[in-house]
Amino acid sequence: MLDLILAGGEVYDGSGKPPTRADVGIQAGRIAMLGAHAAARRTLDVTGLAVAPGFIDPHSHADLIVAEDRPDAAALLVPRLRQGITTLLVGNCGMGAMPLTAATEPALRALTGWMSPGDSPWPWRDLASYLDRLAARPLPLHVGALQPHGPLRLEAIGARPGRVPAEGIATMRRRTREALEAGAFGVSAGLIYPPGMYADTDELIEVAEIAARFDAIFTCHLRGSSELLLPATEELLAIGRTAGCRVHHSHSEAVGSAHWWKVDAVLEREAQARRAGVRVGHDLFPYHAAATMLAALFPPSALAGGIGALLERLRSPRDREAVRREIEETQPAWPPWHAGGWPHNLVRAVGWESIQVASLPGASDGDGRVGLDLATLARRQGVTPFAALCDLMLAHRGEAGQLLFGISGDDRDDAPLRTLLSDPHGAICTDAEELGRGLPHPAAYGAFPRVLGHWSRERGVLPLAEAIRRMTALPAEQFGIAGRGRLTPGFHADCVVFDPAEVADLATYGAPRTAPAGIRHVLVAGELVVQEGVPTGASPGRVLRRGEAA
């Protein structure tokens, strides 16, 4: 007697092959059979609907959401469930809160404030104890983690620029090994953010070599996605060749219209490297805007010492003026980690009018500044955009969030994003969070339905079966997530049931908190977490660790 049968649906198994009409039988949280009808305690008629593996989001910044103590924290994950996500990875872009020491906690809290929903205690000290904390909590979906490079460097040398001494490198390598032994799926770097922006290639190779020993992945938010996009891509490929590990281009993109043409060049260089034996893939979000911290607009010299040091510089008229000149005049050049270097001048790439205030900690939901671009905000306040930016940073402890437009095209020219979506090595991700304040990126509510509806059904950029593969089997293979990403007997019963003719993202930049259409049922470990589009409140998720048996 099976626990549940999903009866009569069109089954997409995650392989990219066309669907077959079959029943899906579930027993003890796993796929028990496909095809022949059998007796079950419960049958759910899904005739005319698509049945797919649960979607895997390989790029989130939900590190502090899943660990948050406040009673409504679980509700912040509901938007992921409602778009079919059953597994997510945290620890991306070199940012996170482990390892943690008394000395590094203040700096890490400041650096991650833009992605934190509250001020709960951080009782963990390393990735192992962080995962143990998550495992003791109710989770509506599965969570796995990468070891971020930023906290490793912060522990070794602090938030200052410069080379890490040999004893610091040894500590970073030991910490990386411990994290991988505890179940991290790999290591991530974020090279436009402090302190990762101060690391040279040799330092990254030292860490990536440890990942290679575990056959784990090294993911990277590149040095820059505008002027330095091509040499930054080559750096990632060089890390893969030298360290011998799998490498992953996080949220592959080109920032600013002058650089959109480079998407083709990036994909070709990665393809050439793949033919030469480098194991490289990427993920991407299906929008023309990105979500990140407002602090990313400042140069490395201003961020030296961390967010606190940046705020002190912005309080000094002389230092503030020096920062303004650097933003307006500095052209990124390679190598960007040298004194005075800058990997990615976002203001230069897209302009003040393409930078929107997304969230302000402590501000009310009706705060008129949220949703305005910095050029418009400055005009309303009678100041320059730079002054408006500095005032926001000082008023909100540097924890403000932004939406950055002009990513891989725009509403008039979407060819660069279509090219990225067409590449078979690119997994789909959200790279967006719901923090309960401000205006979240619409990807937090609709990234996966957007691919299924807009990009697959309406635009025909990729067939539905291929779109599903890019959300399921591909990220599972890239990151080594065992027993997930396929509908096949023995695999875990994480499933999504949706209407192919109806599925669509409904969230917009102006009204992002809108659930998608067409996602009927979502199952995590064989248990319904969404039924007829409504969350059930169930929490069958668990912590995933690399190396677990399927």
C-alpha positions as CSV (number, residue, x, y, z in Angstrom):
1,M,0.0,0.0,0.0
2,L,1.6,3.2,-1.2
3,D,1.3,6.5,0.8
4,L,0.2,8.6,-2.2
5,I,-0.3,8.4,-5.9
6,L,-0.2,11.4,-8.2
7,A,-2.5,10.0,-10.9
8,G,-2.7,10.7,-14.6
9,G,-0.2,13.5,-15.0
10,E,2.4,14.2,-17.7
11,V,5.6,13.2,-16.0
12,Y,8.8,15.1,-16.8
13,D,11.5,13.1,-15.1
14,G,14.1,15.9,-15.1
15,S,16.3,14.3,-17.8
16,G,15.1,16.8,-20.5
17,K,13.3,14.0,-22.4
18,P,9.7,14.5,-23.5
19,P,7.0,13.6,-20.8
20,T,5.2,10.4,-20.5
21,R,1.7,9.9,-19.0
22,A,2.1,8.0,-15.8
23,D,1.1,7.6,-12.2
24,V,3.8,8.6,-9.6
25,G,3.7,6.4,-6.5
26,I,5.2,7.7,-3.3
27,Q,6.2,5.6,-0.2
28,A,8.1,6.7,2.9
29,G,9.1,10.0,1.3
30,R,10.6,8.4,-1.9
31,I,9.4,7.7,-5.4
32,A,8.3,4.1,-5.3
33,M,7.0,3.5,-8.8
34,L,6.2,5.2,-12.2
35,G,3.6,4.0,-14.6
36,A,1.4,1.2,-13.3
37,H,-1.4,2.2,-10.9
38,A,-1.3,0.6,-7.5
39,A,-3.3,0.8,-4.3
40,A,-2.6,3.8,-2.1
41,R,-3.8,5.4,1.1
42,R,-4.4,8.6,-0.9
43,T,-4.7,9.4,-4.6
44,L,-4.4,12.9,-6.1
45,D,-5.8,13.3,-9.5
46,V,-3.4,15.4,-11.6
47,T,-4.8,14.6,-15.0
48,G,-3.8,17.3,-17.6
49,L,-1.1,18.7,-15.3
50,A,2.7,18.4,-15.5
51,V,4.5,16.5,-12.7
52,A,8.2,17.4,-12.3
53,P,11.0,17.0,-9.7
54,G,11.0,19.7,-7.1
55,F,13.0,22.7,-8.2
56,I,16.5,23.3,-6.8
57,D,17.6,26.8,-6.3
58,P,21.4,26.7,-6.3
59,H,21.8,30.4,-5.5
60,S,20.1,32.0,-2.5
61,H,21.1,34.3,0.3
62,A,18.7,32.9,2.8
63,D,21.5,32.0,5.2
64,L,20.0,34.1,8.0
65,I,16.3,33.6,7.1
66,V,16.5,29.8,7.7
67,A,18.3,30.5,11.0
68,E,16.1,33.3,12.2
69,D,14.4,33.0,15.6
70,R,11.4,35.3,15.0
71,P,8.1,33.4,14.9
72,D,7.1,34.6,11.4
73,A,10.5,33.6,9.8
74,A,9.1,30.5,8.2
75,A,6.6,32.6,6.3
76,L,9.6,34.3,4.5
77,L,10.2,30.9,2.8
78,V,6.6,30.4,1.6
79,P,7.2,32.4,-1.7
80,R,9.9,29.8,-2.6
81,L,7.5,26.9,-1.9
82,R,4.7,28.5,-4.0
83,Q,7.0,28.7,-7.0
84,G,8.0,25.0,-6.7
85,I,11.3,25.2,-5.0
86,T,11.9,22.3,-2.7
87,T,15.7,22.6,-2.1
88,L,17.9,25.7,-1.8
89,L,21.6,26.3,-1.2
90,V,22.9,29.1,1.0
91,G,26.4,30.5,1.5
92,N,26.7,32.0,-2.0
93,C,28.9,34.9,-3.3
94,G,31.4,34.4,-0.5
95,M,29.0,35.9,2.0
96,G,27.7,34.2,5.1
97,A,28.1,34.0,8.9
98,M,30.5,31.1,9.4
99,P,33.1,30.5,10.6
100,L,32.3,32.9,13.4
101,T,34.5,34.2,16.2
102,A,34.0,36.9,18.8
103,A,36.4,39.1,16.8
104,T,34.7,38.6,13.4
105,E,31.0,38.6,14.4
106,P,30.5,42.5,14.4
107,A,32.1,42.7,10.9
108,L,30.0,39.8,9.6
109,R,26.8,41.2,11.0
110,A,27.5,44.5,9.2
111,L,28.4,42.8,5.9
112,T,25.3,40.5,6.0
113,G,22.8,43.1,7.4
114,W,21.3,43.7,4.0
115,M,20.2,40.0,3.8
116,S,19.2,39.5,7.4
117,P,15.5,39.6,8.5
118,G,16.3,40.3,12.2
119,D,18.9,40.4,14.9
120,S,18.6,36.9,16.3
121,P,21.6,35.5,18.2
122,W,24.2,33.5,16.2
123,P,24.9,30.5,18.4
124,W,27.0,28.6,15.8
125,R,30.8,28.9,15.3
126,D,31.4,27.0,12.1
127,L,29.6,25.4,9.2
128,A,29.1,22.2,11.2
129,S,27.3,23.9,14.1
130,Y,25.4,26.1,11.7
131,L,24.0,23.0,9.9
132,D,23.2,21.4,13.3
133,R,21.2,24.4,14.3
134,L,19.2,24.2,11.1
135,A,18.7,20.5,11.5
136,A,17.1,21.1,14.9
137,R,14.5,23.6,13.4
138,P,11.3,23.0,11.4
139,L,12.1,23.5,7.7
140,P,9.5,23.7,5.0
141,L,12.1,22.8,2.4
142,H,15.5,21.3,2.2
143,V,18.6,23.4,2.8
144,G,22.3,22.8,1.9
145,A,25.2,25.1,2.3
146,L,28.4,26.3,0.7
147,Q,31.4,27.5,2.7
148,P,31.7,31.3,2.0
149,H,35.3,32.5,1.4
150,G,34.6,36.0,2.9
151,P,34.4,34.8,6.6
152,L,37.5,32.7,6.0
153,R,39.5,35.7,4.9
154,L,38.1,37.9,7.6
155,E,39.3,35.4,10.3
156,A,42.7,35.2,8.7
157,I,43.5,38.8,8.1
158,G,40.5,41.0,9.0
159,A,38.7,43.3,6.6
160,R,41.9,45.0,5.3
161,P,43.4,44.7,1.8
162,G,46.6,42.8,1.2
163,R,48.0,39.3,0.9
164,V,47.1,36.8,3.5
165,P,50.3,35.5,5.3
166,A,51.2,31.8,5.1
167,E,49.8,31.1,8.6
168,G,46.5,32.7,7.6
169,I,46.3,30.7,4.4
170,A,46.9,27.5,6.4
171,T,43.9,28.5,8.7
172,M,41.7,29.2,5.7
173,R,42.6,25.8,4.2
174,R,41.9,24.0,7.5
175,R,38.6,25.8,7.9
176,T,37.6,24.8,4.4
177,R,38.5,21.2,4.9
178,E,36.4,21.2,8.2
179,A,33.4,22.7,6.4
180,L,33.6,20.1,3.6
181,E,33.9,17.3,6.1
182,A,30.8,18.7,7.8
183,G,28.8,18.5,4.5
184,A,29.4,21.7,2.6
185,F,28.6,21.3,-1.1
186,G,31.6,23.5,-2.0
187,V,33.2,26.9,-1.5
188,S,31.9,30.2,-2.8
189,A,33.7,33.5,-3.5
190,G,32.3,36.9,-4.0
191,L,34.9,39.1,-5.6
192,I,33.1,42.4,-5.8
193,Y,32.3,42.4,-2.1
194,P,34.6,43.0,0.9
195,P,36.7,41.2,2.0
196,G,36.7,38.9,-1.1
197,M,37.6,41.7,-3.4
198,Y,41.0,41.9,-1.8
199,A,42.0,38.3,-2.5
200,D,44.3,37.6,-5.4
201,T,44.0,34.5,-7.7
202,D,46.7,32.6,-5.8
203,E,44.7,32.9,-2.5
204,L,41.6,31.6,-4.2
205,I,43.5,28.6,-5.7
206,E,44.7,27.7,-2.2
207,V,41.1,27.4,-1.0
208,A,39.9,25.8,-4.3
209,E,42.5,23.0,-4.0
210,I,40.8,21.8,-0.8
211,A,37.5,21.7,-2.6
212,A,39.2,19.6,-5.3
213,R,40.3,17.0,-2.8
214,F,36.6,16.4,-1.9
215,D,35.4,16.7,-5.6
216,A,33.4,19.7,-4.4
217,I,32.6,22.8,-6.3
218,F,34.1,26.3,-6.3
219,T,31.5,28.9,-7.1
220,C,32.3,32.5,-7.9
221,H,30.7,35.9,-8.2
222,L,33.3,37.2,-10.6
223,R,35.5,40.2,-10.1
224,G,33.2,42.2,-12.4
225,S,30.5,41.8,-15.0
226,S,31.2,44.9,-17.0
227,E,34.7,46.2,-17.9
228,L,36.5,43.1,-16.4
229,L,34.0,40.4,-17.4
230,L,36.3,38.6,-19.8
231,P,39.5,38.6,-17.7
232,A,37.3,37.7,-14.7
233,T,35.9,34.7,-16.5
234,E,39.5,33.7,-17.5
235,E,40.4,33.9,-13.8
236,L,37.6,31.5,-12.8
237,L,38.7,29.1,-15.5
238,A,42.3,29.3,-14.4
239,I,41.3,28.4,-10.9
240,G,39.5,25.4,-12.3
241,R,42.6,24.3,-14.3
242,T,45.1,24.9,-11.6
243,A,43.2,23.6,-8.6
244,G,41.5,20.8,-10.5
245,C,38.1,21.4,-9.0
246,R,34.7,22.0,-10.6
247,V,34.0,25.7,-11.0
248,H,30.8,27.5,-11.3
249,H,30.0,31.0,-12.7
250,S,27.5,32.4,-10.2
251,H,24.5,34.3,-11.8
252,S,26.2,34.7,-15.2
253,E,25.4,38.2,-16.4
254,A,26.7,41.3,-18.2
255,V,26.1,44.6,-16.4
256,G,25.5,47.7,-18.5
257,S,24.5,48.0,-22.2
258,A,28.1,48.6,-23.2
259,H,29.0,45.1,-22.1
260,W,26.0,43.0,-23.1
261,W,27.9,41.7,-26.2
262,K,30.3,39.9,-23.9
263,V,27.7,37.3,-23.0
264,D,28.5,35.4,-26.2
265,A,32.3,35.7,-25.5
266,V,31.9,34.4,-22.0
267,L,29.9,31.4,-23.0
268,E,32.4,30.6,-25.8
269,R,35.4,30.8,-23.5
270,E,33.7,28.5,-21.0
271,A,32.8,26.1,-23.8
272,Q,36.5,26.1,-25.0
273,A,37.6,25.4,-21.4
274,R,35.1,22.6,-21.1
275,R,36.4,21.0,-24.2
276,A,39.9,21.2,-22.7
277,G,38.7,19.4,-19.6
278,V,37.7,22.2,-17.2
279,R,34.5,21.3,-15.4
280,V,32.6,24.6,-15.6
281,G,28.9,25.6,-15.4
282,H,26.8,28.5,-14.4
283,D,23.5,29.6,-13.0
284,L,21.4,32.7,-13.9
285,F,18.2,34.6,-12.9
286,P,15.7,35.2,-15.6
287,Y,15.4,39.0,-15.2
288,H,17.1,42.2,-16.2
289,A,17.7,43.4,-12.6
290,A,19.8,42.1,-9.8
291,A,19.4,42.4,-6.0
292,T,22.3,43.1,-3.7
293,M,23.6,45.4,-1.0
294,L,23.9,49.1,-1.6
295,A,27.4,49.0,-0.2
296,A,28.5,47.3,-3.4
297,L,28.5,50.7,-5.1
298,F,31.6,51.8,-3.1
299,P,35.3,51.2,-4.1
300,P,37.6,48.8,-2.3
301,S,39.5,51.7,-0.7
302,A,36.3,53.0,0.9
303,L,35.4,49.5,2.1
304,A,38.8,48.7,3.6
305,G,38.2,47.8,7.3
306,G,34.6,46.8,6.7
307,I,31.2,48.6,6.7
308,G,32.0,50.4,9.9
309,A,35.1,51.9,8.4
310,L,33.1,52.9,5.3
311,L,30.6,54.8,7.4
312,E,33.3,56.7,9.3
313,R,34.8,57.8,5.9
314,L,31.4,59.0,4.8
315,R,31.1,61.1,7.9
316,S,34.3,62.9,7.0
317,P,33.9,65.6,4.4
318,R,37.4,65.1,3.1
319,D,37.1,61.3,2.9
320,R,33.6,61.5,1.4
321,E,34.9,63.8,-1.4
322,A,37.7,61.3,-2.2
323,V,35.2,58.5,-2.4
324,R,33.0,60.6,-4.7
325,R,35.9,61.3,-7.1
326,E,36.8,57.6,-7.2
327,I,33.2,56.6,-8.1
328,E,33.0,59.2,-10.8
329,E,36.5,58.8,-12.3
330,T,37.9,55.3,-11.6
331,Q,38.0,52.8,-14.5
332,P,38.3,49.2,-13.4
333,A,41.5,47.6,-14.6
334,W,43.2,44.2,-14.3
335,P,44.4,43.0,-11.8
336,P,41.8,44.7,-9.6
337,W,43.2,43.6,-6.2
338,H,46.2,45.9,-6.4
339,A,46.3,49.1,-4.3
340,G,43.8,51.5,-5.7
341,G,42.2,48.8,-7.9
342,W,38.5,48.3,-8.3
343,P,36.8,45.2,-9.8
344,H,33.4,46.5,-10.6
345,N,32.2,50.2,-10.7
346,L,28.5,49.6,-10.8
347,V,27.6,53.3,-11.0
348,R,29.8,53.6,-14.1
349,A,28.3,50.5,-15.6
350,V,24.6,51.4,-15.4
351,G,24.2,55.0,-14.1
352,W,22.5,56.4,-11.0
353,E,19.1,56.1,-12.7
354,S,19.4,52.3,-12.9
355,I,20.0,51.9,-9.2
356,Q,16.9,51.5,-7.1
357,V,16.5,51.6,-3.3
358,A,15.0,48.2,-2.4
359,S,15.1,48.0,1.4
360,L,16.0,50.1,4.4
361,P,16.2,48.4,7.7
362,G,14.1,50.2,10.3
363,A,12.1,52.1,7.7
364,S,8.4,51.7,7.4
365,D,6.8,49.9,4.5
366,G,5.4,53.2,3.3
367,D,8.8,54.9,3.2
368,G,8.8,57.0,0.1
369,R,12.5,56.4,-0.6
370,V,12.0,52.6,-1.2
371,G,11.4,52.0,-4.9
372,L,13.0,55.2,-6.1
373,D,16.2,55.2,-8.2
374,L,19.0,57.2,-6.8
375,A,18.8,59.9,-9.5
376,T,15.1,60.5,-8.7
377,L,15.7,60.4,-5.0
378,A,18.4,62.9,-5.3
379,R,16.3,65.3,-7.3
380,R,13.5,65.1,-4.7
381,Q,15.9,65.8,-1.9
382,G,17.8,68.6,-3.8
383,V,21.2,66.8,-3.5
384,T,23.5,64.8,-5.8
385,P,22.9,61.0,-6.2
386,F,26.2,60.4,-4.4
387,A,25.0,62.5,-1.4
388,A,21.7,60.7,-1.4
389,L,23.5,57.3,-1.4
390,C,25.8,58.4,1.5
391,D,22.9,59.7,3.6
392,L,21.1,56.3,3.1
393,M,24.1,54.4,4.2
394,L,24.7,56.5,7.3
395,A,21.0,56.5,8.3
396,H,20.7,52.7,8.0
397,R,24.1,51.4,9.3
398,G,25.1,50.5,5.7
399,E,22.5,47.6,5.7
400,A,20.4,49.0,2.8
401,G,19.5,46.8,-0.3
402,Q,19.3,47.7,-3.9
403,L,17.9,46.6,-7.3
404,L,20.3,47.1,-10.1
405,F,18.9,47.3,-13.6
406,G,20.6,46.8,-17.0
407,I,21.6,43.2,-16.4
408,S,22.0,41.2,-19.6
409,G,19.6,43.4,-21.5
410,D,16.5,45.3,-20.8
411,D,12.8,45.4,-21.9
412,R,13.9,46.7,-25.4
413,D,16.7,44.3,-26.0
414,D,16.6,40.9,-24.2
415,A,18.9,39.1,-26.6
416,P,21.8,38.7,-24.0
417,L,19.5,37.1,-21.5
418,R,18.0,34.8,-24.2
419,T,21.5,33.7,-25.1
420,L,22.2,32.8,-21.4
421,L,18.9,30.9,-21.1
422,S,19.7,29.0,-24.3
423,D,23.0,27.6,-23.0
424,P,22.5,24.0,-21.7
425,H,25.0,24.4,-18.9
426,G,23.0,27.1,-17.0
427,A,20.9,26.3,-14.0
428,I,18.0,28.6,-13.0
429,C,18.3,30.4,-9.7
430,T,16.5,33.2,-7.8
431,D,19.4,35.1,-6.2
432,A,16.6,37.0,-4.4
433,E,15.1,36.9,-0.9
434,E,11.9,38.0,0.9
435,L,13.1,39.7,4.1
436,G,9.7,41.1,5.2
437,R,10.7,44.7,4.4
438,G,11.0,47.0,1.5
439,L,10.5,45.7,-2.1
440,P,11.9,42.2,-2.7
441,H,13.1,41.3,-6.1
442,P,10.2,39.6,-8.0
443,A,12.4,36.6,-8.5
444,A,11.8,35.8,-4.8
445,Y,8.2,35.0,-5.8
446,G,8.4,34.1,-9.5
447,A,11.8,33.2,-11.0
448,F,11.0,29.5,-11.8
449,P,7.4,30.1,-13.1
450,R,8.9,32.9,-15.2
451,V,11.1,30.5,-17.1
452,L,8.3,28.0,-17.5
453,G,5.7,30.5,-18.6
454,H,7.4,33.6,-20.2
455,W,10.6,32.2,-21.5
456,S,9.5,28.7,-22.4
457,R,5.8,28.8,-23.3
458,E,5.5,32.3,-24.6
459,R,8.9,33.1,-26.0
460,G,10.0,29.6,-27.0
461,V,13.6,30.2,-25.8
462,L,13.8,26.6,-24.4
463,P,11.5,23.6,-24.5
464,L,9.5,22.9,-21.4
465,A,11.4,19.6,-20.7
466,E,14.7,21.3,-21.0
467,A,13.6,24.2,-18.7
468,I,12.6,21.6,-16.1
469,R,16.0,19.9,-16.5
470,R,17.8,23.2,-15.9
471,M,15.8,23.5,-12.6
472,T,16.2,20.0,-11.3
473,A,18.7,17.4,-12.6
474,L,21.3,20.0,-13.8
475,P,21.8,21.8,-10.5
476,A,21.7,18.4,-8.6
477,E,24.5,17.2,-10.9
478,Q,26.5,20.4,-10.7
479,F,26.5,20.6,-6.9
480,G,26.4,16.9,-6.1
481,I,23.0,16.8,-4.4
482,A,22.4,13.1,-4.2
483,G,19.0,11.5,-4.8
484,R,17.2,14.6,-6.0
485,G,16.5,16.4,-9.3
486,R,14.9,13.3,-11.0
487,L,11.6,11.5,-10.8
488,T,12.9,7.9,-10.7
489,P,12.2,5.1,-8.3
490,G,14.4,5.4,-5.2
491,F,14.9,9.1,-5.4
492,H,13.4,11.4,-2.8
493,A,9.8,12.4,-3.5
494,D,10.3,16.2,-3.9
495,C,7.7,17.0,-6.6
496,V,6.0,20.0,-8.3
497,V,2.6,19.7,-10.1
498,F,1.7,22.6,-12.4
499,D,-0.4,23.5,-15.3
500,P,1.8,24.1,-18.4
501,A,-0.8,26.3,-20.0
502,E,-1.3,28.5,-17.0
503,V,2.0,28.7,-15.1
504,A,3.3,32.2,-15.0
505,D,5.1,34.7,-12.7
506,L,2.8,37.5,-11.6
507,A,5.2,39.4,-9.4
508,T,6.5,42.8,-10.7
509,Y,9.1,45.3,-9.5
510,G,6.3,47.5,-8.3
511,A,4.2,44.7,-6.7
512,P,6.6,41.9,-6.0
513,R,4.7,40.1,-3.3
514,T,2.4,38.3,-5.8
515,A,2.2,34.5,-5.9
516,P,2.6,32.8,-9.3
517,A,-0.2,31.2,-11.3
518,G,-0.4,27.6,-12.2
519,I,1.6,25.9,-9.4
520,R,-1.0,23.5,-8.0
521,H,0.9,21.2,-5.7
522,V,4.3,21.0,-4.2
523,L,5.6,18.0,-2.2
524,V,8.7,17.8,0.0
525,A,9.8,14.3,1.1
526,G,6.4,13.1,-0.1
527,E,4.4,15.5,2.0
528,L,2.3,18.3,0.6
529,V,3.6,21.7,1.5
530,V,1.4,23.4,-1.2
531,Q,-2.0,22.0,-2.1
532,E,-4.1,23.7,-4.8
533,G,-1.8,26.7,-4.6
534,V,-2.2,27.1,-0.8
535,P,0.7,26.5,1.7
536,T,-0.2,23.7,4.1
537,G,2.2,24.8,6.9
538,A,4.0,21.4,6.9
539,S,7.7,21.3,7.6
540,P,9.2,18.1,6.2
541,G,12.4,19.7,5.0
542,R,15.8,18.7,6.2
543,V,19.4,19.8,6.1
544,L,21.3,18.3,3.2
545,R,25.0,17.5,3.4
546,R,27.4,16.7,0.6
547,G,28.4,13.1,0.4
548,E,25.2,11.7,1.8
549,A,24.0,8.5,0.1
550,A,21.2,8.9,-2.4
